[in-house]
Each structure stands twice: as structure tokens, then as C-alpha cells.
Amino acid sequence: MLDLLIDRMHDTRFLTMLFAGVAAIATVLTLAMPLLSPNTLDKRMKSVALEREKIRQRERERLARGEKEKIALRQSPKQYMQSVVERFNLAKWLAQEEAREKLVQAGYRGQAPYIAYLFFRMVTPVALFVLSLFYVFVVLELDHPATVKIGLCLAAAYLGMHVPYLFLKNRIAKRQLSIKRAFPDALDLLLICVESGMSIEAAFKKVSQEIGSQSVALAEELTLTTAELSYLQDRKQAYENLAKRTDLEGVKSVCMALQQAERYGTPLAQTLRVMSQENRDLRMTEAEKKAAALPPKLTVPMILFFLPVLFIVILGPAAIRVMATQDTSPNTPVTTTR
């Protein structure tokens, strides 16, 4: 049996038929999978609606528990961070107003994220310094002077000082990308709501409920803007806060246009229509830029991965034939006729 399998594995015709069958089955499965997969959009939307109602009910129960529960909520597991920040007075040495704005842009609101940011700005350099000392002096055992080793440890500590800020920038970039992708659709929905007769507050609230399936971050920002439009005395401040929290040029231009529309009495529908078209044109321009940048990016992968394989496929049979002729030509028998 084993010899039969080995002979089959060396049979070119059998291998060709086997690979052709596997390729045919894979093609059929690829074409049939979209037809066999069920459409679960309605089920997902119903589950999201039920989950939203559950969250609302849970929040109402939490708010109805009274001051005792509020005090318990303040005693969070991050209490040790608060004690460390107050003991070392980190708010004085490491506090930055820019850090508060960056935390808000990353979606971290309130005092607790700010305390955590100050705590990690102090702890991360110390932790990386201690780990680098152990790694350099104990694990590696480098044959370099002690000053060089200490310099490497100090460089690791300096890197650890910037790790929280780099993490914050990464979260901001992801959040801004999510908002940027869903913002043109949100503008279209906002335009439909305003043209149907809704006020700008009701339109923001409705759009925040509908856009959550595409971008949770944008839904949060629109919900906060709705609350600020309802409670702030100056509506201009609500639009400015939205622009600061997102820090996107498209959102800033829309907020500026809404401010001017309310100040000078310009129709909101016309303003939103113009801004929606501008945002879609901007997104199309960015897509064209990415498409134009693909050929230079594909040059190196083509040279490293595609061209060698192509040369092997084209020149391989010819090289095999040349090697076969070279192997058989010296061994050809010489026949003599008498």
C-alpha cells in the first residue's frame, strides 16, 4: 500500500488530476459560499435594538440606586492610581493641557483617564529602566563599558516616557479614521432629517442612533453635541467642542458652516447639502491618491516575489531540458559497422 502511494505521488498525470480536482472544488465552494450564507442583517439589527433597550434599563436602575451606589462607584480599582498621583504631585510636574485634549480626542473623558495617563507616564519609564538594567547586566552580559550599558538603560527609560503618548496618538488615529469614513453618510442623514422638518437637535439625535452601526465614535460625538446644544447657553460653543473633540478638517468646516448658518440665517438644508458634497469629493480625492500610490508600493513586492517565480516558470523547463541533454550526451554508445 505504501509503495502504491509513493508511486502515485511520483505519477505526473495523477498529481495533475488531483490538483485540478482540488482547484475545481475550491472554485465551486468560492462561488457557492455567498449564496449559502444567510442574511443576518435583520437579526443583528434586532439584537442591537434589544441590547440598546437593555443598556437603557440597566442605566436607569443604576441611576435609581441613590447616593450610596454613587459613592461605591467612586471607589474604583483605580484608587491606587489616584493615591500615587496625589502623593508624588504628578499633576504639577507632568500635567499638560494638551494631554487633556488628546485624551478627549481619543475618547477618554473625565478625570479617571487623566489620572491613569499621569500614573503611566511615571510608572512606564521606571519599569522599562528596571527591565533594561536586568536584561543588559544579567541576561546579555555585554562586553561594553558600564557607561554604555547605563546609556542604553536611560534610552529605554526615555522611550518609556513617550510610550503613553504614542499609545494615545494611535487611539486618536483609529478613532479619527472611523469618524472620517462615516461622516459623509452622517451628513447625508442629517440633511434628510433637516429637510423633513426636524430641528438640528432632533436631527443630531436621530443620526447618532442610526450611524452607530458604522462608527461608534461618531455616534458618541453626535450624542454629546445633542446634549450640549440642548443645555449650553451658547450653541456656538457646542459646535466648537465637536470640532475640538474630533480634530478633523471636514468636521471643522461643517461646524463652522453651521455656526455661520445660525448666525446669519442661512438655510441649514442648503448648507448641509453643500458640505455633504464637499466631504464626498474629499473622500473620493483621498481614494484617488491611495490608488495612485499603489504602483510605487507594489514595485518591491513584484521584484521580490512575483518576478523570480515568473522566471522559474518560464525558464525552468528549458533549463531542465538542457541539463538532461548534457547528462545523456557523454553516455551515448558508439556503434561500429563492419
VOBA-1610 file (N, C-alpha, C; in pm, whole numbers, padded with zeros to 5 digits, always signed):
BEGIN
Met+00083-00121+00000Met+00000+00000+00000Met+00086+00126+00000Leu+00190+00122+00083Leu+00280+00237+00090Leu+00354+00257-00041Asp+00396+00146-00102Asp+00465+00158-00231Asp+00371+00214-00338Leu+00244+00175-00331Leu+00147+00227-00428Leu+00129+00378-00412Leu+00121+00423-00286Leu+00107+00567-00262Leu+00230+00643-00310Ile+00349+00585-00287Ile+00471+00652-00333Ile+00475+00659-00485Asp+00433+00549-00550Asp+00430+00552-00696Asp+00331+00654-00748Arg+00215+00664-00678Arg+00115+00763-00719Arg+00166+00905-00702Met+00242+00929-00596Met+00295+01064-00572Met+00399+01102-00676His+00460+01004-00741His+00556+01032-00847His+00493+01031-00986Asp+00365+01000-00992Asp+00296+00998-01120Asp+00250+01139-01155Thr+00303+01194-01263Thr+00270+01332-01300Thr+00124+01346-01341Arg+00072+01248-01412Arg-00067+01255-01455Arg-00163+01251-01337Phe-00134+01165-01239Phe-00219+01156-01120Phe-00216+01287-01040Leu-00096+01345-01023Leu-00086+01472-00950Leu-00159+01584-01022Thr-00149+01585-01154Thr-00220+01688-01230Thr-00370+01676-01211Met-00422+01554-01218Met-00565+01533-01197Met-00607+01569-01055Leu-00521+01537-00956Leu-00553+01569-00817Leu-00561+01719-00795Phe-00461+01794-00843Phe-00462+01938-00825Phe-00576+02004-00902Ala-00607+01951-01021Ala-00720+02005-01096Ala-00851+01983-01022Gly-00868+01866-00961Gly-00989+01841-00883Gly-01000+01932-00762Val-00888+01951-00691Val-00888+02042-00575Val-00922+02184-00618Ala-00864+02228-00730Ala-00894+02363-00779Ala-01040+02377-00819Ala-01097+02273-00883Ala-01238+02280-00921Ala-01329+02286-00799Ile-01299+02204-00697Ile-01381+02205-00574Ile-01371+02340-00504Ala-01250+02397-00499Ala-01232+02528-00435Ala-01308+02636-00510Thr-01310+02628-00644Thr-01383+02727-00723Thr-01533+02717-00697Val-01585+02595-00693Val-01728+02578-00667Val-01765+02628-00528Leu-01683+02598-00429Leu-01711+02646-00293Leu-01705+02797-00285Thr-01608+02858-00353Thr-01596+03003-00351Thr-01719+03070-00411Leu-01769+03013-00521Leu-01888+03070-00585Leu-02016+03040-00508Ala-02019+02931-00434Ala-02143+02891-00366Ala-02155+02948-00225Met-02044+02986-00162Met-02049+03034-00025Met-02137+03158-00008Pro-02126+03262-00097Pro-02216+03377-00080Pro-02363+03341-00093Leu-02395+03241-00174Leu-02535+03201-00190Leu-02586+03122-00070Leu-02496+03046-00007Leu-02537+02963+00107Leu-02537+03037+00239Ser-02460+03148+00248Ser-02453+03222+00375Ser-02585+03296+00398Pro-02644+03284+00516Pro-02772+03350+00542Pro-02754+03500+00562Asn-02858+03574+00535Asn-02858+03719+00555Asn-02898+03747+00699Thr-02801+03780+00780Thr-02826+03800+00923Thr-02837+03947+00961Leu-02858+04035+00861Leu-02864+04177+00894Leu-02984+04210+00982Asp-03101+04154+00948Asp-03220+04181+01028Asp-03204+04130+01171Lys-03147+04010+01184Lys-03126+03956+01318Lys-03029+04042+01399Arg-02925+04088+01333Arg-02827+04173+01402Arg-02890+04305+01444Met-02970+04365+01357Met-03034+04492+01392Met-03131+04474+01509Lys-03205+04361+01509Lys-03295+04337+01621Lys-03218+04315+01751Ser-03107+04242+01741Ser-03027+04219+01862Ser-02967+04349+01914Val-02925+04437+01821Val-02871+04566+01864Val-02979+04649+01932Ala-03100+04648+01876Ala-03210+04723+01938Ala-03243+04669+02077Leu-03245+04536+02090Leu-03271+04477+02222Leu-03159+04510+02320Glu-03035+04505+02272Glu-02923+04538+02359Glu-02927+04684+02402Arg-02971+04772+02311Arg-02982+04914+02346Arg-03085+04934+02456Glu-03199+04865+02445Glu-03301+04876+02549Glu-03252+04819+02682Lys-03176+04710+02674Lys-03121+04655+02798Lys-03024+04752+02864Ile-02941+04820+02783Ile-02845+04917+02838Ile-02920+05033+02901Arg-03023+05080+02834Arg-03102+05189+02891Arg-03165+05150+03024Gln-03223+05029+03028Gln-03284+04984+03152Gln-03181+04968+03262Arg-03064+04916+03228Arg-02960+04900+03328Arg-02910+05034+03380Glu-02898+05134+03291Glu-02854+05266+03333Glu-02958+05333+03421Arg-03085+05313+03389Arg-03189+05370+03475Arg-03188+05308+03613Glu-03168+05177+03620Glu-03159+05113+03751Glu-03037+05161+03829Arg-02926+05181+03758Arg-02806+05228+03826Arg-02824+05369+03881Leu-02889+05455+03803Leu-02911+05592+03849Leu-03014+05598+03961Ala-03102+05499+03970Ala-03205+05500+04073Ala-03158+05442+04206Arg-03036+05396+04214Arg-02988+05335+04338Arg-02953+05435+04446Gly-02928+05560+04410Gly-02906+05662+04512Gly-02761+05695+04534Glu-02739+05777+04633Glu-02606+05828+04664Glu-02514+05718+04714Lys-02568+05616+04778Lys-02483+05509+04830Lys-02412+05437+04717Glu-02482+05411+04610Glu-02419+05344+04496Glu-02321+05437+04427Lys-02350+05567+04425Lys-02259+05662+04363Lys-02126+05667+04437Ile-02133+05663+04569Ile-02009+05663+04647Ile-01930+05536+04621Ala-02001+05423+04609Ala-01932+05297+04582Ala-01868+05298+04443Leu-01934+05364+04348Leu-01877+05369+04215Leu-01750+05453+04211Arg-01742+05551+04296Arg-01621+05633+04300Arg-01501+05555+04352Gln-01525+05455+04435Gln-01415+05374+04488Gln-01384+05262+04387Ser-01328+05301+04277Ser-01296+05208+04169Ser-01162+05141+04195Pro-01129+05037+04120Pro-00997+04975+04136Pro-00881+05066+04102Lys-00908+05181+04038Lys-00802+05274+04004Lys-00773+05373+04117Gln-00819+05339+04237Gln-00794+05427+04350Gln-00645+05437+04382Tyr-00570+05330+04357Tyr-00426+05334+04384Tyr-00357+05432+04290Met-00408+05449+04168Met-00351+05548+04078Met-00372+05688+04132Gln-00492+05712+04186Gln-00521+05844+04243Gln-00428+05874+04361Ser-00404+05774+04446Ser-00317+05796+04561Ser-00173+05821+04518Val-00125+05748+04415Val+00012+05770+04368Val+00026+05908+04305Val-00071+05950+04227Val-00065+06081+04162Val-00067+06192+04266Glu-00150+06177+04370Glu-00155+06281+04473Glu-00031+06279+04561Arg+00024+06161+04588Arg+00142+06153+04676Arg+00265+06216+04610Phe+00285+06189+04483Phe+00401+06244+04413Phe+00372+06377+04343Asn+00250+06426+04357Asn+00211+06554+04298Asn+00240+06556+04148Leu+00195+06449+04079Leu+00222+06439+03936Leu+00143+06541+03855Ala+00032+06587+03909Ala-00045+06688+03836Ala+00032+06817+03818Lys+00127+06842+03904Lys+00208+06963+03894Lys+00327+06943+03800Trp+00387+06823+03804Trp+00510+06801+03728Trp+00482+06749+03586Leu+00378+06669+03570Leu+00352+06608+03440Leu+00225+06655+03373Ala+00148+06738+03440Ala+00019+06780+03384Ala+00041+06867+03261Gln-00040+06843+03158Gln-00036+06921+03035Gln-00179+06940+02987Glu-00210+07062+02947Glu-00343+07088+02894Glu-00363+07017+02760Glu-00255+07002+02686Glu-00264+06930+02559Glu-00300+06784+02581Ala-00254+06726+02693Ala-00285+06586+02722Ala-00435+06567+02744Arg-00500+06663+02809Arg-00645+06655+02829Arg-00718+06656+02695Glu-00675+06744+02605Glu-00739+06749+02474Glu-00716+06619+02397Lys-00594+06563+02405Lys-00567+06439+02336Lys-00649+06324+02394Leu-00668+06322+02525Leu-00749+06218+02586Leu-00894+06226+02539Val-00945+06348+02529Val-01082+06366+02480Val-01092+06322+02334Gln-00992+06355+02254Gln-00993+06314+02113Gln-00984+06163+02098Ala-00919+06096+02194Ala-00909+05950+02191Ala-01033+05882+02248Gly-01128+05960+02302Gly-01250+05902+02357Gly-01246+05878+02505Tyr-01142+05924+02574Tyr-01131+05909+02718Tyr-01174+06039+02784Arg-01287+06037+02851Arg-01342+06157+02910Arg-01345+06142+03062Gly-01337+06255+03130Gly-01344+06254+03275Gly-01206+06261+03339Gln-01207+06259+03471Gln-01084+06271+03547Gln-01008+06140+03557Ala-01079+06027+03554Ala-01013+05897+03571Ala-00912+05867+03460Pro-00942+05887+03332Pro-00839+05864+03230Pro-00719+05957+03243Tyr-00744+06080+03287Tyr-00632+06173+03304Tyr-00539+06128+03416Ile-00597+06079+03525Ile-00516+06026+03636Ile-00438+05903+03590Ala-00502+05816+03513Ala-00433+05697+03462Ala-00319+05736+03368Tyr-00340+05839+03287Tyr-00234+05884+03197Tyr-00113+05936+03275Leu-00137+06016+03378Leu-00027+06065+03462Leu+00044+05951+03534Phe-00034+05853+03581Phe+00024+05739+03652Phe+00117+05659+03560Phe+00072+05631+03439Phe+00155+05550+03348Phe+00273+05631+03294Arg+00261+05762+03288Arg+00376+05842+03246Arg+00489+05836+03349Met+00455+05810+03475Met+00558+05795+03576Met+00605+05649+03588Val+00513+05554+03577Val+00546+05414+03602Val+00620+05352+03484Thr+00579+05385+03361Thr+00638+05320+03243Thr+00788+05345+03230Pro+00840+05467+03247Pro+00986+05483+03239Pro+01062+05405+03346Val+01006+05404+03468Val+01074+05331+03576Val+01073+05181+03547Ala+00962+05128+03498Ala+00953+04985+03469Ala+01048+04946+03355Leu+01053+05026+03249Leu+01144+04995+03139Leu+01290+05010+03180Phe+01318+05105+03268Phe+01456+05122+03315Phe+01501+05000+03396Val+01415+04951+03485Val+01450+04835+03567Val+01463+04711+03478Leu+01372+04692+03384Leu+01380+04576+03296Leu+01504+04581+03207Ser+01536+04700+03157Ser+01656+04711+03074Ser+01783+04687+03155Leu+01787+04731+03282Leu+01902+04700+03368Leu+01920+04549+03384Phe+01809+04482+03412Phe+01817+04337+03430Phe+01859+04268+03300Tyr+01806+04313+03188Tyr+01835+04248+03060Tyr+01979+04274+03016Val+02027+04397+03036Val+02161+04433+02987Val+02270+04375+03076Phe+02252+04384+03208Phe+02358+04343+03300Phe+02352+04195+03337Val+02235+04132+03329Val+02222+03994+03375Val+02204+03897+03258Val+02114+03929+03167Val+02081+03835+03060Val+02185+03840+02949Leu+02211+03960+02895Leu+02301+03971+02781Leu+02447+03955+02818Glu+02488+04018+02928Glu+02628+04019+02971Glu+02719+04074+02860Leu+02690+04197+02820Leu+02766+04262+02712Leu+02907+04294+02758Asp+02999+04290+02662Asp+03139+04323+02690Asp+03168+04472+02664His+03077+04556+02701His+03092+04700+02684His+03110+04767+02820Pro+03161+04888+02820Pro+03175+04959+02948Pro+03041+04981+03016Ala+03048+05008+03146Ala+02925+05028+03223Ala+02852+05153+03179Thr+02926+05254+03132Thr+02859+05377+03086Thr+02770+05351+02965Val+02818+05265+02875Val+02737+05231+02757Val+02611+05157+02798Lys+02624+05064+02892Lys+02508+04990+02940Lys+02407+05082+03008Ile+02457+05172+03092Ile+02366+05265+03159Ile+02301+05359+03058Gly+02376+05396+02953Gly+02318+05480+02848Gly+02204+05409+02777Leu+02221+05279+02752Leu+02112+05203+02691Leu+01990+05198+02782Cys+02014+05182+02911Cys+01901+05179+03005Cys+01831+05314+03012Leu+01908+05423+03010Leu+01847+05556+03010Leu+01767+05580+02881Ala+01817+05529+02770Ala+01742+05542+02644Ala+01610+05465+02652Ala+01612+05348+02716Ala+01488+05273+02734Ala+01391+05349+02824Ala+01444+05414+02929Ala+01358+05494+03016Ala+01298+05614+02942Tyr+01378+05676+02858Tyr+01328+05788+02778Tyr+01219+05742+02681Leu+01238+05624+02624Leu+01135+05568+02537Leu+01008+05538+02615Gly+01024+05487+02737Gly+00907+05459+02820Gly+00830+05584+02858Met+00898+05697+02864Met+00828+05822+02895Met+00731+05860+02783His+00764+05821+02660His+00680+05858+02546His+00584+05747+02505Val+00591+05632+02569Val+00501+05522+02533Val+00354+05557+02555Pro+00314+05616+02669Pro+00172+05653+02685Pro+00124+05751+02579Tyr+00210+05846+02542Tyr+00169+05944+02441Tyr+00155+05876+02304Leu+00245+05783+02272Leu+00235+05711+02146Leu+00108+05624+02142Phe+00077+05562+02255Phe-00048+05485+02263Phe-00169+05574+02241Leu-00162+05695+02298Leu-00273+05790+02283Leu-00286+05835+02137Lys-00174+05860+02072Lys-00180+05900+01931Lys-00236+05789+01843Asn-00202+05665+01875Asn-00255+05552+01799Asn-00406+05542+01814Arg-00457+05559+01935Arg-00601+05555+01956Arg-00671+05670+01887Ile-00608+05787+01888Ile-00667+05903+01820Ile-00675+05878+01670Ala-00570+05822+01613Ala-00569+05794+01468Ala-00679+05695+01431Lys-00696+05589+01510Lys-00801+05491+01480Lys-00940+05554+01494Arg-00957+05635+01595Arg-01087+05699+01616Arg-01117+05799+01504Gln-01019+05877+01465Gln-01040+05972+01356Gln-01069+05902+01224Leu-01004+05789+01200Leu-01031+05714+01078Leu-01174+05662+01075Ser-01222+05614+01189Ser-01360+05567+01197Ser-01459+05681+01172Ile-01431+05797+01231Ile-01521+05913+01212Ile-01515+05962+01068Lys-01396+05966+01011Lys-01380+06018+00875Lys-01454+05931+00774Arg-01453+05800+00793Arg-01521+05711+00699Arg-01673+05724+00706Ala-01727+05748+00824Ala-01873+05751+00839Ala-01931+05892+00833Phe-01847+05995+00832Phe-01900+06131+00841Phe-01979+06173+00716Pro-01938+06141+00592Pro-02022+06179+00477Pro-02160+06117+00481Asp-02171+05991+00523Asp-02303+05929+00536Asp-02384+05996+00646Ala-02317+06036+00755Ala-02388+06106+00861Ala-02440+06242+00813Leu-02364+06309+00729Leu-02409+06437+00674Leu-02531+06417+00584Asp-02532+06310+00505Asp-02649+06282+00421Asp-02772+06256+00506Leu-02756+06177+00612Leu-02869+06151+00702Leu-02914+06279+00771Leu-02818+06362+00810Leu-02852+06488+00875Leu-02928+06579+00779Leu-02889+06580+00652Leu-02959+06660+00552Leu-03102+06611+00533Ile-03121+06479+00529Ile-03256+06424+00514Ile-03343+06461+00633Cys-03287+06453+00753Cys-03365+06486+00873Cys-03402+06634+00876Val-03309+06722+00839Val-03338+06865+00842Val-03441+06901+00735Glu-03429+06842+00616Glu-03526+06870+00511Glu-03665+06816+00542Ser-03672+06714+00628Ser-03803+06660+00666Ser-03873+06744+00771Gly-03806+06845+00824Gly-03868+06935+00920Gly-03818+06923+01061Met-03719+06838+01087Met-03665+06824+01222Met-03578+06943+01258Ser-03570+06970+01387Ser-03474+07069+01434Ser-03334+07010+01431Ile-03233+07094+01447Ile-03096+07045+01439Ile-03065+06951+01555Glu-03125+06977+01675Glu-03103+06887+01788Glu-03163+06750+01763Ala-03288+06747+01715Ala-03352+06619+01685Ala-03281+06546+01572Ala-03231+06622+01475Ala-03158+06560+01364Ala-03030+06496+01414Phe-02955+06566+01500Phe-02833+06508+01556Phe-02864+06383+01637Lys-02971+06386+01713Lys-03006+06269+01794Lys-03043+06151+01707Lys-03122+06175+01601Lys-03162+06066+01513Lys-03042+06008+01438Val-02954+06094+01390Val-02837+06047+01316Val-02743+05970+01408Ser-02730+06013+01532Ser-02643+05941+01626Ser-02694+05800+01653Gln-02826+05781+01649Gln-02881+05647+01668Gln-02861+05559+01545Glu-02864+05619+01426Glu-02855+05540+01304Glu-02711+05512+01262Ile-02619+05604+01293Ile-02482+05592+01244Ile-02397+05503+01333Gly-02452+05456+01444Gly-02375+05374+01537Gly-02329+05242+01477Ser-02402+05190+01377Ser-02360+05065+01313Ser-02234+05082+01231Gln-02206+05204+01185Gln-02085+05230+01106Gln-01970+05281+01192Ser-02000+05371+01284Ser-01893+05430+01365Ser-01950+05462+01503Val-01903+05388+01602Val-01947+05414+01739Val-01891+05548+01788Ala-01771+05581+01745Ala-01709+05707+01789Ala-01790+05826+01739Leu-01832+05824+01613Leu-01911+05935+01560Leu-02047+05942+01629Ala-02106+05829+01660Ala-02233+05829+01734Ala-02217+05893+01871Glu-02106+05864+01939Glu-02082+05925+02069Glu-02067+06076+02057Glu-01992+06121+01957Glu-01969+06264+01942Glu-02099+06338+01908Leu-02181+06280+01822Leu-02307+06344+01788Leu-02403+06346+01907Thr-02398+06241+01989Thr-02483+06240+02109Thr-02440+06349+02207Leu-02310+06365+02226Leu-02261+06473+02313Leu-02298+06610+02257Thr-02289+06626+02126Thr-02327+06753+02064Thr-02475+06782+02085Thr-02559+06677+02077Thr-02702+06696+02102Thr-02727+06745+02243Ala-02658+06685+02340Ala-02675+06730+02479Ala-02625+06872+02498Glu-02514+06908+02437Glu-02461+07043+02451Glu-02549+07146+02382Leu-02607+07110+02268Leu-02700+07202+02201Leu-02824+07226+02285Ser-02861+07128+02366Ser-02982+07141+02448Ser-02957+07218+02577Tyr-02835+07210+02632Tyr-02811+07265+02765Tyr-02719+07386+02768Leu-02631+07401+02671Leu-02541+07516+02673Leu-02617+07643+02632Gln-02578+07754+02693Gln-02642+07879+02658Gln-02602+07927+02520Asp-02476+07906+02483Asp-02426+07946+02353Asp-02415+07822+02264Arg-02496+07815+02160Arg-02493+07699+02071Arg-02363+07694+01991Lys-02300+07808+01975Lys-02172+07812+01905Lys-02067+07728+01977Gln-02074+07727+02111Gln-01977+07651+02189Gln-01992+07501+02165Ala-02114+07455+02141Ala-02135+07313+02115Ala-02066+07270+01985Tyr-02078+07352+01881Tyr-02011+07318+01755Tyr-01859+07327+01769Glu-01810+07423+01844Glu-01666+07433+01866Glu-01613+07313+01943Asn-01688+07267+02041Asn-01646+07149+02117Asn-01643+07024+02029Leu-01740+07013+01937Leu-01738+06899+01844Leu-01615+06903+01755Ala-01579+07021+01707Ala-01460+07033+01622Ala-01333+07001+01700Lys-01326+07041+01827Lys-01207+07012+01908Lys-01197+06864+01941Arg-01309+06800+01968Arg-01305+06658+02007Arg-01266+06569+01890Thr-01305+06607+01769Thr-01273+06524+01653Thr-01139+06561+01589Asp-01109+06691+01582Asp-00985+06743+01524Asp-00968+06695+01379Leu-01076+06704+01302Leu-01076+06668+01161Leu-01117+06791+01080Glu-01052+06809+00966Glu-01079+06926+00884Glu-01223+06925+00831Gly-01271+06808+00791Gly-01407+06802+00740Gly-01510+06838+00845Val-01492+06789+00967Val-01586+06820+01076Val-01575+06967+01115Lys-01453+07021+01115Lys-01435+07161+01149Lys-01507+07252+01049Ser-01496+07219+00921Ser-01562+07302+00819Ser-01713+07295+00833Val-01767+07177+00864Val-01911+07164+00883Val-01957+07241+01006Cys-01881+07234+01114Cys-01916+07309+01235Cys-01912+07459+01210Met-01812+07505+01137Met-01805+07647+01103Met-01923+07689+01017Ala-01961+07604+00921Ala-02075+07636+00836Ala-02205+07640+00916Leu-02222+07548+01011Leu-02341+07550+01095Leu-02346+07674+01183Gln-02231+07715+01235Gln-02227+07839+01314Gln-02268+07960+01231Gln-02215+07969+01111Gln-02249+08083+01024Gln-02395+08077+00981Ala-02448+07956+00960Ala-02588+07944+00921Ala-02680+07993+01032Glu-02648+07960+01158Glu-02731+08007+01268Glu-02711+08157+01295Arg-02595+08206+01264Arg-02567+08348+01291Arg-02630+08438+01186Tyr-02622+08401+01060Tyr-02670+08487+00952Tyr-02805+08442+00895Gly-02862+08334+00946Gly-02993+08291+00899Gly-02993+08215+00769Thr-02882+08159+00731Thr-02875+08079+00609Thr-02952+07949+00629Pro-03026+07902+00529Pro-03097+07773+00544Pro-03001+07659+00573Leu-03033+07580+00675Leu-02946+07471+00715Leu-02939+07361+00608Ala-03051+07338+00539Ala-03052+07232+00438Ala-02955+07263+00326Gln-02953+07388+00281Gln-02861+07425+00173Gln-02717+07413+00220Thr-02690+07456+00342Thr-02554+07446+00395Thr-02510+07301+00407Leu-02596+07215+00459Leu-02561+07074+00476Leu-02543+07005+00341Arg-02622+07044+00242Arg-02607+06983+00110Arg-02471+07016+00049Val-02430+07142+00062Val-02300+07181+00008Val-02187+07110+00082Met-02196+07105+00215Met-02090+07042+00293Met-02085+06891+00271Ser-02201+06829+00249Ser-02203+06686+00221Ser-02132+06655+00090Gln-02160+06736-00012Gln-02093+06715-00141Gln-01943+06738-00130Glu-01902+06839-00052Glu-01758+06864-00035Glu-01689+06749+00037Asn-01754+06692+00138Asn-01694+06580+00210Asn-01684+06456+00122Arg-01784+06433+00038Arg-01776+06318-00051Arg-01667+06338-00157Asp-01656+06461-00206Asp-01547+06489-00302Asp-01411+06471-00236Leu-01402+06512-00110Leu-01275+06495-00037Leu-01242+06348-00018Arg-01343+06267+00014Arg-01318+06123+00031Arg-01279+06058-00101Met-01341+06101-00210Met-01304+06047-00340Met-01162+06088-00379Thr-01123+06211-00343Thr-00987+06256-00372Thr-00884+06173-00295Glu-00913+06143-00169Glu-00823+06061-00090Glu-00814+05919-00147Ala-00926+05866-00195Ala-00923+05733-00256Ala-00840+05733-00384Glu-00850+05840-00463Glu-00769+05850-00585Glu-00620+05862-00551Lys-00588+05934-00443Lys-00448+05944-00401Lys-00393+05808-00362Lys-00473+05731-00288Lys-00427+05597-00248Lys-00411+05506-00369Ala-00504+05519-00465Ala-00492+05437-00585Ala-00370+05476-00668Ala-00340+05605-00673Ala-00221+05649-00748Ala-00092+05608-00679Ala-00096+05587-00548Ala+00024+05548-00475Ala+00049+05397-00477Leu-00042+05320-00535Leu-00025+05174-00536Leu+00091+05126-00625Pro+00109+05179-00747Pro+00220+05127-00830Pro+00358+05137-00766Pro+00396+05252-00705Pro+00527+05252-00637Pro+00536+05154-00520Lys+00424+05134-00450Lys+00427+05042-00336Lys+00436+04897-00382Leu+00382+04867-00499Leu+00385+04728-00549Leu+00514+04693-00621Thr+00603+04790-00641Thr+00726+04762-00716Thr+00815+04663-00642Val+00840+04688-00515Val+00928+04599-00438Val+00869+04459-00422Pro+00740+04444-00386Pro+00685+04306-00383Pro+00690+04236-00517Met+00668+04309-00626Met+00677+04246-00758Met+00818+04193-00785Ile+00919+04275-00750Ile+01057+04234-00775Ile+01097+04116-00687Leu+01052+04117-00561Leu+01098+04015-00467Leu+01021+03884-00479Phe+00891+03890-00511Phe+00809+03770-00502Phe+00755+03722-00638Phe+00715+03812-00724Phe+00649+03770-00848Phe+00750+03738-00959Leu+00847+03826-00979Leu+00940+03806-01090Leu+01025+03679-01077Pro+01080+03645-00959Pro+01153+03517-00950Pro+01068+03396-00986Val+00945+03394-00937Val+00856+03281-00970Val+00827+03278-01119Leu+00807+03396-01177Leu+00780+03402-01322Leu+00900+03351-01402Phe+01019+03389-01362Phe+01139+03341-01432Phe+01155+03190-01417Ile+01123+03137-01299Ile+01134+02992-01278Ile+01035+02918-01367Val+00912+02971-01377Val+00811+02904-01459Val+00848+02909-01607Ile+00903+03022-01651Ile+00935+03035-01793Ile+01063+02961-01830Leu+01169+02981-01751Leu+01299+02925-01785Leu+01323+02786-01726Gly+01236+02742-01634Gly+01257+02612-01571Gly+01256+02496-01668Pro+01152+02483-01752Pro+01154+02368-01848Pro+01274+02369-01941Ala+01312+02487-01990Ala+01429+02494-02078Ala+01555+02451-02005Ala+01572+02495-01880Ala+01690+02456-01802Ala+01692+02306-01777Ile+01575+02247-01752Ile+01568+02102-01728Ile+01607+02025-01854Arg+01561+02073-01971Arg+01595+02005-02096Arg+01745+02015-02125Val+01803+02133-02098Val+01946+02149-02122Val+02026+02057-02031Met+01986+02049-01904Met+02056+01960-01812Met+02040+01814-01852Ala+01923+01778-01904Ala+01901+01639-01946Ala+01986+01604-02068Thr+01997+01695-02162Thr+02080+01668-02280Thr+02227+01659-02243Gln+02271+01741-02148Gln+02411+01735-02104Gln+02441+01605-02032Asp+02343+01553-01958Asp+02365+01428-01886Asp+02367+01307-01980Thr+02292+01309-02088Thr+02280+01191-02175Thr+02380+01190-02291Ser+02433+01308-02328Ser+02522+01312-02444Ser+02655+01240-02422Pro+02725+01245-02310Pro+02852+01171-02297Pro+02833+01021-02288Asn+02714+00975-02246Asn+02692+00833-02224Asn+02632+00761-02343Thr+02619+00829-02455Thr+02560+00763-02572Thr+02659+00659-02627Pro+02615+00536-02651Pro+02707+00431-02702Pro+02746+00457-02847Val+02867+00419-02876Val+02921+00434-03013Val+02910+00299-03084Thr+02840+00293-03194Thr+02820+00168-03269Thr+02905+00170-03395Thr+02969+00059-03419Thr+03055+00047-03540Thr+02998-00059-03632Thr+03003-00037-03757Thr+02951-00132-03857Thr+03067-00195-03930Arg+03056-00321-03952Arg+03160-00394-04025Arg+03102-00443-04158
//
